[in-house]
């Protein structure tokens, strides 16, 4: 073993595990975003954490890294709050230093505690490193997922497609929207696209600029763009900001937009009574 | 390099299959106007499906051609502009505001027919 303190920890492993577990008892491990965490789950998590930490004394640094990585993985996917684990390592520090001061002489104590602090810092750093690494991975995955979800073009009728936009529009997303819009038009052979901004919380000059750009590009590839889902407050902002949407056909709801789009492609929706009074099917 | 201009009834069809350079574009402008004059065409469809890139000069020439043709009484429809081309044009600030567009040749012809009243 590398040092006195680790040897000491190893020799008195069961004692420390016992003491540490006791000190953790007042400790609540919480889960992010959920209030539910049963006592059993908490205990299981604590035990696993304890074993991971004590294993690290015996394992090579490579193996230890793997173990910590696996542990951090479970932490994140199960949504445990990370700060609790740091705090419980600090609890270990108190427990160990308390015992060490009883077992070593004053002269030894300084060296031993320095060694121990080094070791503990290493553990904390490693846990934090692995944790943030995995969190970054999760974030990258979520970003990809967001991108996939960000701007679907849905064909609703022959020659008519709808693009519902939910959430704020930034430059990056605007480019994505534009790309999906144009590719989709070609793919579905759409003549009219409805851009539904019901889910866009704020329309400022920049967002409007992006939408205008998109609609001009849509016109260039040979389709027409209708802007639907304009809420009263959006209408107010647009006028107050002096944004010129004259080139646009705008409708308040998707429903009205679809009616207008059908009209543009020479179709209407009729009830069956209307159809009968018109003398059956027109086609 | 000359771009072939095909006559189809009262219309002219142009499918641009080559990289448009400045010289070709200007030559095309001249050829098309002469052809409109010669045939007395009412409509023109310019299909850009196989054009991957348009620079600002070419965009200007295309805008000019459309305006000139309109002056000579021929309606022009641009068809098959690729998404990438559309994005480039918009980014350059060229929106070809006055130009009619359609998704493909078929819809372009339909459009002309509508505009000219069958």
Interface residues (C-beta under 8 A of the other chain):
Chain A: X178 X179 X182 X183 X185 X186 X189 X190 X191 X213 X216 X217 X218 X219 X220 X221 X222 X223
Chain B: X78 X79 X80 X81 X82 X83 X85 X86 X87 X89 X90 X95 X96 X101 X102 X103 X104 X107 X108
